Amino acid sequence: MLFRSVSQSRYKAYRILIARHGVLRTVFRNNLADEPLQVVLKEGIIDFRVEDIRDKDPNEQQAYIKALREADKDEGFDLSAGPLVRLIIVQQSENRFYQIWSNHHLNLDGWSTNAVLYEFDVLYKSLISNQPTILSNLESYSRYIAWLDGIDYQRSKSYWGDYLTDYDSKTVLPFDKEDVTHHTGYIPKDYEFWLSEELSKDLNAIAQKDKTTLHTIVQSAWGVLLSRYNNTQDVVFGSVVSGRPSELKGIQEMIGIFINTVPQRIRYTDQMTFRELLQITQKSFIAGEPHHHLNLAEIQHESELGTNLIDHLVVFENYPISGQSDATTTKEQTNRKGEVSIEGETVEVFEQMNYDFTLMAAPEDRLFFRMKYNGAKYSEGFIKRLEGQWKQLLVEITKSTQTSITEHDML
């Protein structure tokens, strides 16, 4: 039957995927040395589940899937026992399937997750159509680990120490709830929006004209907005970087965890224009790239503020995030030949963050933003006002990058 054939093909594709990538067979053991060790198992532990809910009506199916997603989030992962990745296939009808992919952030970053999901799709389609599978040979993640072993860590510590010199006041995105002290938990909330097509084009035009990137524009502009909230012209926030050293062959195609959080410092004077700030931010990023490997705890040790250095994060992704991420669920339709098409507007995302606020951005058809925030600390009203201020600042920037930063109106 189609159900059995489809499920078996997916299971086989999943097994091939686990065998192909050592990071998908990774566990972390703390009983082998003084520090936890990353161990790659010879045989991967397969966590592949199939749910058949064809006997339920559409409303019951939606409720069942919602409960299944929540249970999957709550289940988490056992770092020492593994596996740190799992796949759940839910059949809703003869040719309609709902797929839930989950992985721990210690073994795959967003870029790698997208690559793995692409490979799974290629493997499955090859198996269901009885065609040969063609996948590129990738450099092993172990080469990256070997590269880390040769790093001059003291040089990187000195770089971050110099970078953070004289920074002694924490930059915050202030809580707006009066009873914030009574809430100790985390209530995950997402708020998403796109910029207009015109504004997106104008920002792209600035990036091209000034030989910079949208990433640099977003970071510089966010720094300016934060400076207004904190009544200062020297701010620091967390920036999530790819962590992939350009000098290492095949690094862009490697599968694993590379991303890191580093401090992003934005400073300007009364006379400085936004164009000048872009140039400074760009040069600073290039100078810091060789040191993006140093983990945040070690960087914080070089700062006067220590663990209070970073209040929140800014993440700029070079792949779509409005429909794909580290934990992905998709609906698929499979015809009798086994050909698969993913339905539009059906991809859902769940990511657990460690900060009360994270600004995520991605250059899709228009510039897309997601504000992930702790609903126990920030109200929806504040987030909406923040969106308005953010858009207003970006509009002001597109009017003229030659104007003094202090003249831009946003609050």
N, C-alpha and C positions, 0 to 999 in steps of 0.2 A: 504493500500500500504506500501511497505518497507520504503519509506521516512517518512511517517506519524508515523509508528511504531517505527522507529529508533529515530526520533526526540522526540516523546512522552516519550520513555524510557530514553533518555538522560535528558529530562526535569525533569522527576520524580527522577532520580538518583541525579540530581543537587539539587533538593529541599530537598531530604533526607540528602545530605551532609551539606547543610546550617543549617538544623535543628539539626544535630549531633554535630556541632562545634560552640561554642559561639563566637570564634574569627572571624568567618565568618559573624557574625551578629553585629560586632562591629562598632561603630561610635565614634567620638571624639567631645565633646561639650565644648565650652568655656564660656557658659552663665550660668553655674550651680555653679561655684565656682571661686576662684581667679586664679586657674590654670586649664588648659584643663583637662577634665575627660574622661576616657575611659568608654563608656556605651555599654552594651550588650543588644540589642533589643530582646524582647520576640519573636517577629515574624520577620524572616529575610526578607529583601527586595530582591526579585529575579530579577536579571538582566541576562536573558537568551535570546539570539537572534538566529534566524535561517535565513540564506540567501540561496536561491535556485538559482543557476547560471547554471543550466543544459542546458539552451538555448544558452549559449555562447561557442565559440570555445576555444580550449586550450590557445591560446595567450591572448584572451580577459579575460579568467578566471584568468590567472596569473597576468594580469594588475589590475583586479578587486580586487584580494586578496591582492596584494601589497598596493593598495590604502586603503583597509579596515584596514590593519595592521597599516598604518601610521595614519589613522583617530582614531584608537583605542588608539595609543600612545598619540596623541594630546588631546584626550578627558579627560584623567586624572581621578581623583576621587574627590568627594566632601566629605571631612572628617567629616563634621557635619551632613550631610544628609544621606550619604551612598548610595548604598552599596560600600564596598571597594574591591569587587571581582566581576568579570563578566565572562561569557562564551559565545562565538559566534561559532555557527556551520554553516559551509558553505558546501552545497551539490554540488559536481561537476558532478556526474553521479549517476546512480542507486545505486552503491555500493561504491562510493568514497566520503569521507568527509574530510574537512579541519577544524581543531579545534583551536580556539584561546582562551587561558586562560590568564587572566590578574588579578593581585592583587596589592594592595598597600603594600609597604615594612613595614608599621606600624602594619600590622596584621599577616603576615606570613614571616618567613625567608625561605631560600632555602631548608633546610632539611624538614621543615614542608610542603612546597609547593609540594615537591616530594611525601610526604606521603599522602597528600590530593588528588593529581592526581591519585595515586595508588588506593585509596579508591573509587574514582569516577569510575575508570575502573572496579573495582570489582562489584560495585553496578549496573553499566550499563549492564555488562555481565550477572549478575544474573537475571536482569529484562527481558532482551531480550530472555533469554533461559528459563524463568519461573522457575528458581531454587532459593532455599533459600539463602539469603545473610549471609555470615559469616565474621564479622569484630570484631577485638579485642576490649575489653573494655579499654578505655584510661583514665588516670588520668586527671582531669580537670585542665585547665590553671589557674583557680582561686587559686589552691594550690600553684602555683609558685608565684602569687601575694601576697599570705599570707606569703610565705617564705621571700619575699623582705621586708615585713613590720617588720620582726624580725631581720633584719640585723643591725650590728653595723657600721653605715656609717662613723663615725669618725675614726674608726680603719682602714677602707679601704682608707680613705683620707690620713691618716698618712703613710700607706704603699706606695702609689703612690708618695707622697711627698719625701720620702726617696729614692725611686727608681729613681727619676729624679734629685736628688741632684747634683749640679755642672754641670748640662747640660744646657748650655746657648747659644749655637750656632745651628741654625736650619739646619737640613740636607735636601738637595734638590736634585731632579733629574733635572739638569739645562735645561731650554728651549733652543732649538737650532735654532729657527726662529728669524731672525734679526728684523722683523717687529712685534714681539710678543706684543709690547705695544699698537699696533693699533687694536688688537683683544680682545674684551671683552666678546664675546659669547663662547659657547661650541659647538664644532663640533665633535660629537661622532664617534670614529673610533675603530675598533677591529683589532688586529693582532694575529693570532693563529699559534702555532707550537707544534710539538711533539719532544721529545728527541728520539734518536735512541733506538732500543731494547737493544743494548749492554750497552749504558750509563745508561739507566733506571735500568737494572739489577745490574750494578755496584753500583749505588746509593742505591738500596735496600739492597745490600750486606753490605754496610757500616752501614746502619741503624740497620741491624741484629747483625753485629759484635760488634758495639759500644753500643748496647742496647738503641737505640734512635729511632727517627721517621723521615720519609721523610719530614714532616712538619718542624721539627727542623733543618734539613739539608738545606731546602729551605730558612728559615728565616736567618740562620747563614751565608749562602753563599750570600744572597742578601745584608746583612749588610756589608760584606766584599767588594762587588762590589761598594756599595754606598760610603764606606770609601775612595775608590780610587777617585771617582768623587769629593769628598769634601775635600780631602787631610787631613784626620783626622782618628783616630782610635776609635772614639766614635760617633756613629750615632743613630738616632731614626727615626722610620717610624711607620705608623699605621698598626696594626695587627687586623684583624677581627677574633674574637673568638666566640665559640659556645654559651657561656653564660649559659650553662646548668649545674647547680650545681650537682655534682655526689651524694651528700648526700640526695637529694630529690628523693623519690621513684617514679618510672615511668617517670622520667624526659626525658629520651631518646626518649620516644614514645609520649610525649606531643605535641600538635599542637598549634602553636602560634609564637610569635616573641621573640627570646632569644638572637640573635647575638648582639654583641657589638664591638665597636672599641676601642682598648687600645693601648698605646704606647709600641713598642718593641725596647728595647735598646740593641745594640750590641757593646761591647767594647773588645779590645784585645791589647796586648803588642807586642813589636818587636819579642820576643822569643816564643810567644804562638803558638801552633800548632792548626790545624783545629779540631782535635779530642778533644783537651782541650776546645776549643770554644763551640763545640757541648755539652759537659757536662755542661758547665756554662749556656748555653741557655736553656737546658732542665731543670736544677734545678730552674732557674729563672721562667720558665713557671709554674712549679708545685707550687712554692711559691706564684705566683701571681694569681693562679686560684681562690682562695676564694674571690678575689677582682675584678674579671672580670665583676661583675654586675654593678659597678659604671660607670655612663654615662660619656662620653668623656668630656663634658663641665665641670664637677666637677673635673675630673682628670687634665684638662688644668689649672684650677684655682690653683692647687698645684704646677704648673711649673713656672719657671722664664719666659718662652716664651709665656705663656698663649695660645691664639688661634693660634699662630704661631708654636706650638709644632710639628704638623704633616703636611708634605708636600704631601704625597701620601700613598697608601695602599698596603698591601700584603694579599691576601686571599688564604687560603689552604682549599679546600673542600674535604670531605671524600665521596663524591658521584660524579658521572659523570657530568661534566659541558660542555662538547663539544656538548651535545645534550639536556640538560634540565636546566631550571632556573626559576626565579620568574615570568616571563611572557613567556608562552610557546605556540607554535603553532605546531600542528602535522597533518599529513595526515593519514587517516585511510581508510582501505578497509573493507567493511562489506559484507559477503556473504548472501545468502538468508536465512540462519539459524540465522543470526544475529551475527555470530562470527566475532570478530574484530582482525585485525592484523595491526600494525603500520609499514609503509614502512620505509626501511632503508634510511639513509641520508635525512630525511625530517623534522627533528626537528630544529626549528630556535629559536633564543634567543634574547631578548632585555632586558637590564638592564640599568637603569639610575644611573650614579655614580655622587658623589658630589666632586670628586677630579680630577685633570687634568691627573692623571696617576694611574692605579691600575694593579698590577700583580696578576693574578689568576692562581692557580695550582690545579691539580687533578690527583690522581694516577689511571689512566685508564689502558688499556693493556700496554701502555707506558706512561711515565710521560707527561702530557699535560699542556700547558701554554696558557693563553690568556692575552694579553696586551690591556687593555682598556684605550684609551688616548684621549686627546683633540687635534683634528687636527689643531686647531688654535694656539696651543703652540708647538706641536712636529710634525716634518716632518716624513714621512714614511721612509725616508733614515736613520734618527736617530734611529727609532725604530728597523729597520733591523740591524743596527750596534750594538744596545743594545742586540738584540737576539744573535748575534755572540759572543759578549763579555761574556754574561751570559753562553752560552754553553761552551765556552773555559774555564771559571772558573770552571764549574762543572767537565769538563774533568780533569783539573789540580788537583782537589780535589780527584778524584777517583784514580789518580796515587799514591797519598800518603797523608793520613790524619795526618801523623807524621811530615810533613814538616812545617817549620815556615810559617805562613800565609803571611808574607811580601814577601816571595819568589815566591808566585803564580803569574804567568803571565797571564794577561787577556786584557790589554788595548794596 
